[in-house]
């Protein structure tokens, strides 16, 4: 049994938007930081051996900001969530290859990997919820 206050909150369009903003925070904040410090974004690509660094930095910014915008807007959520999920999965072997490390560094990178996998799960959930809301016209899911 859901309390009426909680039920109303969960059904609220504003709460759905807030949830999507929070879910994508790590992406849009990183994309904005890369726009503000494009030199730093290029240096990050170089540090991880992602070449050519300038076009890849641009591609990362487009995926992070574009994918976030799609998820937050509620339009083509499957595409935005999918792009962000694939991007996140691809960062694991590039930036968090804990299986090649030992000690504390390996543990820290493993925790980042676990967080990435959970984030991918959240992106899948939002895509499923949005699809259900669109296909079934389910009012309870309309905010997502």
QUIGIGI-V543090 format. One record per run of one state. SS is the DSSP state (H for helix, E for strand, - for the rest). FROM is the first residue (numbers start at 1). TO is the last residue. If there is no record, write none. Layout:
ss = (SS/SS)
from = (FROM/FROM)
to = (TO/TO)
This chain:
ss = (-/H/-/H/-/H/-/H/-/H/-/H/-/H/-/H/-)
from = (1/4/12/13/37/38/48/53/74/77/96/98/101/103/137/139/142)
to = (3/11/12/36/37/47/52/73/76/95/97/100/102/136/138/141/144)
